[in-house]
């Protein structure tokens, strides 16, 4: 069993009237089964309303299944006795870092989580040092979070989750409120945590460029998993992605359009570097 595993997971949002009678039932997640291994970087894509954020909230037991089961670190989230361990196994980072930052000084905010779970003081400061260094924010440790950019705040929020030493970090659209520079900062940080520290990363996003380095991509639509595979496989299916109201990385779409015009190019190009190499190779072949 992986670090996150679901079996036939269903979640319904229930709308009630003033008398608490059920007015409407909306099925947000429909029979989702997946298995995420420890150390993986998995991206979950989907347009607004696809169910991806609802699924993410199950991974930290913020929501509990209407039907089916989710195991986090081998523990069933429906067992209340497991909630403490589940929330130490999987940490959450949300869209708006202001919703997670509560202290007036960066280093105090990072140390808040470990302090609340009873970590000894010496160990807390050790973790604060290590986590701020890991996200590239050591120079700002005595600053007020209010004076940081959006990208810097989000890195502080990630450090705060890291300080609790989860095996898995679930990031629910962490760059949605950031400018392009802030998005790059956060994604670079996430990649380093996954590659250098072996932390399982589950990234919920609708920015295609953020997921090209993922081990696996899961695409959701109307509460169901509709596509799953490595980035090269997923982004080679351009027309299918568009059917689900999703784009592909710009350079991938450019290569796709050139291929449609008869330019011989590989089926899936994900980076500018790959595109340049492919164009140069094509030019040389036609010049010989």
VEXDREN-2710 file (C-alpha; in Angstrom, 1 decimal):
% VEXDREN-2710
k/r/px/py/pz
1/UNK/0.0/0.0/0.0
2/UNK/1.2/3.5/-0.9
3/UNK/1.4/6.5/1.4
4/UNK/-2.0/7.6/0.0
5/UNK/-4.5/5.1/-1.2
6/UNK/-8.2/5.4/-2.0
7/UNK/-10.7/2.8/-2.9
8/UNK/-14.0/3.7/-4.5
9/UNK/-13.9/7.1/-2.8
10/UNK/-17.1/9.2/-3.0
11/UNK/-17.8/12.6/-1.5
12/UNK/-21.1/14.4/-1.6
13/UNK/-21.7/18.1/-0.7
14/UNK/-25.1/18.3/1.0
15/UNK/-27.1/21.5/0.9
16/UNK/-29.7/21.9/3.7
17/UNK/-32.6/24.3/4.2
18/UNK/-33.3/26.3/7.4
19/UNK/-34.9/23.2/8.9
20/UNK/-31.9/21.1/8.2
21/UNK/-33.7/19.1/5.5
22/UNK/-31.6/18.0/2.5
23/UNK/-32.2/20.4/-0.4
24/UNK/-29.6/19.2/-2.8
25/UNK/-26.8/16.6/-3.0
26/UNK/-23.8/17.3/-5.2
27/UNK/-21.4/14.4/-5.9
28/UNK/-18.0/16.1/-6.0
29/UNK/-15.8/12.9/-6.1
30/UNK/-17.1/9.7/-7.8
31/UNK/-15.6/6.3/-7.1
32/UNK/-12.0/7.4/-7.2
33/UNK/-9.4/4.7/-6.7
34/UNK/-5.7/5.6/-6.7
35/UNK/-2.4/4.6/-5.1
36/UNK/0.4/7.1/-4.5
37/UNK/3.8/5.6/-3.5
38/UNK/6.1/7.2/-0.9
39/UNK/8.6/9.6/-2.5
40/UNK/6.5/10.2/-5.7
41/UNK/5.7/13.6/-7.2
42/UNK/2.1/13.3/-8.4
43/UNK/0.3/16.2/-10.0
44/UNK/-3.5/16.3/-10.1
45/UNK/-5.0/18.4/-12.9
46/UNK/-8.6/19.5/-13.6
47/UNK/-10.6/22.6/-14.4
48/UNK/-12.6/24.4/-11.7
49/UNK/-15.2/22.0/-10.2
50/UNK/-13.5/18.9/-11.3
51/UNK/-13.2/17.6/-7.8
52/UNK/-9.4/17.9/-7.4
53/UNK/-9.4/20.2/-4.4
54/UNK/-12.1/18.1/-2.7
55/UNK/-10.0/15.0/-3.2
56/UNK/-6.9/16.8/-1.8
57/UNK/-8.8/17.7/1.4
58/UNK/-9.4/13.9/2.0
59/UNK/-5.6/13.4/2.0
60/UNK/-5.3/15.2/5.3
61/UNK/-8.7/14.1/6.6
62/UNK/-10.0/17.6/6.4
63/UNK/-12.9/15.9/4.7
64/UNK/-14.1/12.4/5.3
65/UNK/-15.5/10.0/2.6
66/UNK/-19.3/9.8/2.1
67/UNK/-18.5/6.3/0.7
68/UNK/-15.4/4.3/0.1
69/UNK/-12.1/4.5/1.9
70/UNK/-8.9/6.5/2.0
71/UNK/-5.8/5.4/3.8
72/UNK/-3.0/7.9/4.7
73/UNK/0.1/6.2/5.8
74/UNK/-1.8/3.0/6.1
75/UNK/-4.5/4.5/8.4
76/UNK/-8.2/4.7/7.6
77/UNK/-9.3/8.3/7.9
78/UNK/-12.8/7.2/9.1
79/UNK/-11.3/5.9/12.3
80/UNK/-11.2/9.0/14.6
81/UNK/-8.3/7.5/16.6
82/UNK/-6.1/7.9/13.4
83/UNK/-6.6/11.6/12.8
84/UNK/-3.6/12.8/14.9
85/UNK/-1.2/10.5/13.1
86/UNK/-2.8/11.2/9.7
87/UNK/-2.2/14.9/10.1
88/UNK/1.4/14.3/11.0
89/UNK/1.9/12.1/8.0
90/UNK/0.3/14.5/5.4
91/UNK/0.7/18.3/5.6
92/UNK/-1.4/20.7/3.6
93/UNK/-0.4/23.9/1.9
94/UNK/-3.3/26.0/0.5
95/UNK/-3.9/28.7/-2.1
96/UNK/-3.6/31.7/0.1
97/UNK/-0.5/31.7/2.4
98/UNK/-2.1/34.4/4.6
99/UNK/-4.5/31.8/5.8
100/UNK/-1.7/29.6/7.1
101/UNK/0.7/32.2/8.5
102/UNK/-0.3/33.3/12.0
103/UNK/2.9/34.7/13.7
104/UNK/4.3/38.2/13.3
105/UNK/7.9/36.9/12.7
106/UNK/8.9/34.3/10.1
107/UNK/10.9/32.0/12.4
108/UNK/8.2/31.9/15.0
109/UNK/5.6/31.0/12.4
110/UNK/7.7/28.1/11.2
111/UNK/8.2/26.9/14.8
112/UNK/4.5/27.1/15.6
113/UNK/3.5/23.7/14.3
114/UNK/6.2/21.7/16.0
115/UNK/5.6/23.5/19.3
116/UNK/1.9/22.5/19.2
117/UNK/2.8/18.8/18.8
118/UNK/5.1/18.9/21.8
119/UNK/8.5/19.0/20.1
120/UNK/11.3/20.0/22.6
121/UNK/12.5/23.6/22.2
122/UNK/16.1/22.7/21.0
123/UNK/14.6/20.5/18.4
124/UNK/12.1/23.1/17.3
125/UNK/14.9/25.7/16.5
126/UNK/16.9/23.0/14.7
127/UNK/13.9/22.3/12.5
128/UNK/13.3/26.0/11.9
129/UNK/16.9/26.4/10.8
130/UNK/16.7/23.4/8.5
131/UNK/13.3/24.2/7.0
132/UNK/14.0/27.9/6.3
133/UNK/17.3/26.9/4.6
134/UNK/15.5/24.2/2.5
135/UNK/13.0/26.8/1.1
136/UNK/15.7/29.5/0.7
137/UNK/14.2/31.8/3.3
138/UNK/16.9/31.9/6.0
139/UNK/17.8/35.5/5.3
140/UNK/14.2/36.5/6.2
141/UNK/13.8/34.6/9.5
142/UNK/13.4/37.8/11.6
143/UNK/11.2/39.6/9.1
144/UNK/7.5/40.2/9.4
145/UNK/5.6/38.0/7.0
146/UNK/3.5/41.0/6.0
147/UNK/6.6/42.5/4.3
148/UNK/7.2/39.4/2.1
149/UNK/6.1/38.9/-1.5
150/UNK/3.4/36.3/-2.3
151/UNK/6.0/33.7/-3.4
152/UNK/8.1/34.3/-0.2
153/UNK/5.0/33.9/2.0
154/UNK/4.1/30.6/0.3
155/UNK/7.7/29.3/0.9
156/UNK/7.3/30.2/4.6
157/UNK/4.0/28.3/4.7
158/UNK/5.8/25.3/3.1
159/UNK/8.6/25.6/5.7
160/UNK/6.0/25.6/8.5
161/UNK/4.5/22.4/7.2
162/UNK/7.9/20.8/6.7
163/UNK/8.9/21.6/10.3
164/UNK/6.3/19.1/11.4
165/UNK/8.2/16.5/9.4
166/UNK/5.4/15.0/7.4
167/UNK/6.2/12.2/4.9
168/UNK/3.8/13.8/2.4
169/UNK/3.0/17.4/1.5
170/UNK/-0.3/18.1/-0.4
171/UNK/-0.3/21.5/-2.1
172/UNK/-3.8/22.7/-3.2
173/UNK/-3.2/25.2/-5.9
174/UNK/-0.3/26.9/-4.0
175/UNK/0.6/29.3/-6.9
176/UNK/-3.0/30.4/-7.8
177/UNK/-2.5/33.8/-6.2
178/UNK/1.1/34.4/-7.3
179/UNK/2.8/36.2/-10.2
180/UNK/5.0/34.2/-12.6
181/UNK/8.1/34.8/-10.5
182/UNK/6.4/33.7/-7.3
183/UNK/5.1/30.6/-9.1
184/UNK/8.6/29.6/-10.2
185/UNK/10.0/30.1/-6.7
186/UNK/7.4/27.8/-5.1
187/UNK/7.6/25.1/-7.8
188/UNK/11.4/25.1/-7.6
189/UNK/11.1/24.7/-3.8
190/UNK/8.6/21.8/-4.2
191/UNK/10.9/20.0/-6.6
192/UNK/13.9/20.3/-4.3
193/UNK/11.9/18.9/-1.4
194/UNK/10.9/15.9/-3.5
195/UNK/14.2/15.2/-5.1
196/UNK/16.6/16.0/-2.2
197/UNK/14.6/15.1/0.9
198/UNK/12.4/12.3/-0.6
199/UNK/9.1/14.0/0.6
200/UNK/6.1/12.7/-1.3
201/UNK/4.5/15.7/-3.1
202/UNK/0.9/15.9/-4.4
203/UNK/0.4/19.1/-6.4
204/UNK/-3.1/20.2/-7.3
205/UNK/-2.9/22.9/-10.0
206/UNK/-4.2/24.1/-13.3
207/UNK/-0.9/25.5/-14.5
208/UNK/0.5/23.0/-17.0
209/UNK/4.1/24.2/-16.9
210/UNK/4.2/23.3/-13.2
211/UNK/3.8/19.6/-13.7
212/UNK/6.2/18.7/-16.5
213/UNK/8.7/17.2/-13.9
214/UNK/6.1/15.1/-12.1
215/UNK/6.5/11.4/-11.9
216/UNK/2.8/11.0/-12.7
217/UNK/-0.1/13.1/-13.7
218/UNK/-3.8/12.4/-12.8
219/UNK/-6.5/14.3/-14.7
220/UNK/-9.9/14.7/-13.1
221/UNK/-13.2/15.8/-14.7
222/UNK/-16.6/15.9/-13.0
223/UNK/-15.3/14.1/-9.9
224/UNK/-13.7/11.2/-11.8
225/UNK/-10.2/10.2/-12.9
226/UNK/-10.3/10.4/-16.7
227/UNK/-6.5/10.3/-17.6
228/UNK/-3.4/9.0/-15.8
229/UNK/0.2/8.6/-16.9
230/UNK/3.6/10.2/-17.1
231/UNK/3.8/13.8/-18.4
232/UNK/5.0/12.8/-21.9
233/UNK/2.0/10.5/-22.3
234/UNK/-0.6/12.9/-20.9
235/UNK/0.6/16.0/-22.8
236/UNK/0.8/14.0/-26.1
237/UNK/-3.0/13.8/-26.0
238/UNK/-3.6/17.5/-26.8
239/UNK/-7.1/17.2/-28.2
240/UNK/-8.3/15.0/-25.3
241/UNK/-7.0/17.5/-22.8
242/UNK/-8.8/20.3/-24.6
243/UNK/-12.0/18.2/-24.3
244/UNK/-11.6/18.4/-20.6
245/UNK/-11.1/22.2/-20.8
246/UNK/-7.3/22.0/-20.0
247/UNK/-4.4/23.4/-21.9
248/UNK/-0.9/22.0/-22.5
249/UNK/2.4/23.8/-21.9
250/UNK/2.8/26.5/-24.5
251/UNK/5.9/24.9/-26.0
252/UNK/4.1/21.6/-26.3
253/UNK/1.3/23.2/-28.2
254/UNK/3.7/25.0/-30.5
255/UNK/5.4/21.7/-31.3
256/UNK/2.0/20.0/-31.8
257/UNK/0.8/22.7/-34.3
258/UNK/4.1/22.5/-36.2
259/UNK/3.7/18.7/-36.4
260/UNK/0.2/19.2/-37.8
261/UNK/1.8/21.4/-40.5
262/UNK/4.1/18.6/-41.5
263/UNK/7.3/19.5/-39.5
264/UNK/8.8/16.3/-38.2
265/UNK/8.9/16.6/-34.4
266/UNK/8.6/14.1/-31.5
267/UNK/5.0/13.6/-30.2
268/UNK/5.5/15.3/-26.9
269/UNK/8.0/18.1/-26.2
270/UNK/7.7/19.6/-22.7
271/UNK/10.5/22.2/-22.4
272/UNK/12.0/25.0/-24.4
273/UNK/15.3/23.2/-24.3
274/UNK/13.8/20.1/-25.9
275/UNK/12.0/22.2/-28.5
276/UNK/15.2/24.0/-29.5
277/UNK/17.1/20.7/-29.7
278/UNK/14.4/19.2/-31.9
279/UNK/14.2/22.2/-34.2
280/UNK/18.0/22.2/-34.6
281/UNK/18.1/18.5/-35.3
282/UNK/15.3/18.9/-37.9
283/UNK/17.2/21.8/-39.5
284/UNK/20.5/19.8/-39.7
285/UNK/18.7/16.8/-41.3
286/UNK/17.2/18.9/-44.0
287/UNK/20.5/20.8/-44.6
288/UNK/22.5/17.6/-45.3
END
